[in-house]
Amino acid sequence: MFSFDSPSFPLEVLSSKSLYLEMYFEETLLANGTGFLVARDKEKRCVFFTNKHNVTGRNPIDGKHISPTAAEPTHIVIYFHKNLDEAIGEWLPIKLPLYREDGTKYWYEHPTLGSDVDVVALNLEWGSDVRTLPYYLDLDLDDAPLDIVPSETVSVIGFPFGLTTYGKFPIWSTGFLAQELGLINKDNPVFLIDCRTRQGQSGSAVVAFRKGTYRTIDLEKGKIIQHTAANKSVWKFLGIYCGRVNKESDLGRVWHVSIFPELYDLAVNDYEQRKKKATEKESFIENIEVK
């Protein structure tokens, strides 16, 4: 275990955010992948994000089964961090169903972009024994105003081939931004990176991580500012990695973080509505039994 309070704490914060994921058909392990938690801010619920093909078992482009057995996942296992006192380094595997008893999905697709988006959200109760370490959408903690241009480094933080470093800590694969981020818009929220990624990294967070020397941009003044801070780490959460354009290429697709808020809100709102209805139903049954 590693203590957060220790001056020799060996981890970058982002190494604790990527979560190891296993996909199962009943009791048969089909594959492994990556996911992470997302929240609006520190007061809001955490929602689990991963790739759609991780939960459907189908290629997002041609719809073909990924597994040679043509099996589709019935549930997943997420390796969460245990909620230890000011420490990290133990994991709690939690098994989660992907479908309710009536066949409806526990996972949510993007409300406006729909099934074309290879990103889903899963919103269940995680429990007090789980330490939640999300990427924040509405805080600047994961959104440093970095000036990032093509050919600069970006990192894909996940589990290639199911490999880990220590325990279930992830591996950082680092490549390069392969296009202008300014070309991203609501109709085209995908960008390309050039990175040596492999199976198991689907669902990984993609970040621009800088330590020591970095540039920020002041949008109001239109200025680029150079910074030098030897021991300071800054980063910008860019999106979720979803796979290479083809097997022969190192070019990979990333769904930009701009699509996250709508999907997050859908997952939270639907969960709260279902929870409210379930509570009302329980209350109604209790009243009948009392009478």
C-alpha positions, -999 to 999 in steps of 0.1 A, spaced: 0 0 0 10 36 -6 2 65 17 -12 97 1 5 117 30 39 102 23 64 127 8 77 97 -12 43 88 -26 54 71 -59 23 77 -81 11 104 -104 -26 110 -97 -36 98 -131 -22 63 -124 -50 59 -99 -78 69 -122 -78 41 -148 -96 10 -137 -90 -26 -148 -120 -41 -165 -130 -77 -173 -158 -87 -196 -176 -121 -190 -202 -142 -207 -217 -159 -176 -186 -174 -160 -164 -173 -191 -138 -145 -194 -141 -130 -229 -116 -101 -227 -102 -73 -206 -104 -36 -211 -101 -2 -194 -126 23 -179 -127 52 -155 -150 72 -133 -164 106 -142 -181 132 -121 -193 168 -126 -176 179 -94 -167 166 -59 -203 167 -48 -218 148 -77 -222 110 -83 -195 91 -101 -204 74 -133 -183 46 -150 -173 53 -186 -159 28 -211 -162 19 -247 -195 6 -261 -177 -24 -278 -165 -35 -243 -200 -41 -232 -216 -53 -265 -188 -75 -276 -192 -62 -312 -169 -42 -334 -182 -6 -335 -176 -2 -372 -189 -34 -388 -210 -48 -359 -192 -82 -360 -185 -101 -329 -151 -95 -313 -149 -129 -296 -142 -159 -319 -170 -177 -300 -195 -149 -309 -203 -145 -272 -215 -112 -259 -208 -100 -223 -235 -106 -197 -216 -88 -170 -183 -70 -162 -159 -69 -133 -144 -36 -124 -113 -36 -101 -120 -5 -79 -95 8 -54 -104 -2 -18 -114 27 3 -85 26 27 -76 54 52 -53 78 33 -37 49 14 -40 31 -19 -27 -1 -33 -55 -27 -27 -83 -35 -52 -119 -46 -48 -133 -65 -78 -170 -58 -82 -192 -78 -105 -219 -58 -123 -246 -70 -146 -250 -53 -180 -287 -61 -184 -317 -61 -160 -340 -91 -156 -364 -76 -182 -336 -74 -207 -331 -36 -206 -296 -22 -205 -279 -10 -174 -256 11 -196 -264 43 -214 -256 55 -249 -252 92 -258 -286 109 -259 -281 129 -292 -253 111 -310 -267 77 -303 -253 43 -312 -226 58 -335 -206 68 -304 -183 41 -290 -188 53 -255 -212 42 -228 -219 51 -192 -228 28 -163 -243 42 -132 -249 19 -102 -242 21 -65 -205 17 -59 -206 13 -21 -187 30 7 -159 4 5 -148 18 -29 -125 48 -33 -138 69 -62 -111 88 -81 -129 104 -111 -121 128 -138 -140 160 -131 -159 177 -159 -167 210 -143 -135 216 -123 -101 227 -136 -84 198 -117 -83 177 -149 -85 206 -174 -53 227 -173 -54 253 -200 -25 237 -219 -16 248 -254 -15 215 -273 -6 213 -310 -1 184 -334 30 163 -329 30 169 -291 28 140 -267 -4 125 -253 -8 94 -231 -32 65 -232 -35 52 -197 -48 16 -196 -41 -21 -197 -26 -34 -230 -30 -71 -233 -43 -71 -198 -9 -61 -184 -4 -40 -153 25 -24 -135 20 -31 -97 -12 -47 -87 -39 -32 -110 -21 1 -117 -22 9 -154 5 13 -181 11 47 -198 14 44 -236 26 77 -250 23 89 -285 15 120 -304 -15 142 -313 -21 136 -350 -44 165 -358 -55 199 -347 -78 198 -317 -95 230 -331 -111 208 -358 -132 190 -332 -169 201 -331 -202 187 -320 -208 170 -354 -173 155 -354 -162 149 -318 -135 124 -326 -98 131 -330 -67 110 -340 -35 102 -321 -4 83 -333 3 58 -306 15 22 -303 -17 9 -286 -30 -26 -283 -61 -46 -272 -70 -41 -236 -66 -3 -239 -101 3 -252 -118 26 -228 -85 43 -216 -84 79 -206 -63 100 -230 -45 129 -215 -19 156 -223 5 153 -193 33 178 -187 59 180 -159 85 207 -155 81 228 -187 47 234 -204 27 261 -222 -7 274 -213 -30 296 -233 -49 327 -221 -80 327 -243 -91 362 -231 -58 378 -240 -48 355 -268 -15 348 -252 7 317 -250 26 316 -217 57 294 -211 60 278 -176 89 262 -158 82 244 -125 105 215 -118 82 193 -96 48 204 -108 26 181 -129 -3 195 -150 -26 177 -173 -56 181 -196 -81 152 -199 -88 149 -236 -112 120 -240 -115 82 -242 -95 59 -265 -116 35 -287 -91 17 -309 -70 19 -340 -83 29 -374 -71 -5 -386 -48 -33 -376 -19 -21 -398 -19 15 -384 -8 31 -352 -34 58 -357 -61 56 -330 -95 72 -325 -103 92 -294 -138 104 -285 -134 140 -272 -144 149 -237 -170 174 -250 -194 145 -255 -192 135 -218 -215 160 -201 -247 149 -219 -240 112 -214 -231 118 -178 -263 137 -171 -285 111 -189 -270 83 -167 -274 102 -135 -309 115 -142 -322 81 -153 -307 64 -123 -323 89 -99 -357 84 -116 -355 47 -114 -344 49 -78 -373 72 -70 -398 49 -86 -384 19 -67 -387 37 -34 -423 48 -42 -431 11 -51 -416 -2 -18 -435 25 2 -468 15 -16 -463 -22 -8 -455 -14 28 -487 7 31 -508 -22 17 -492 -47 41 -499 -24 70 -536 -21 60 
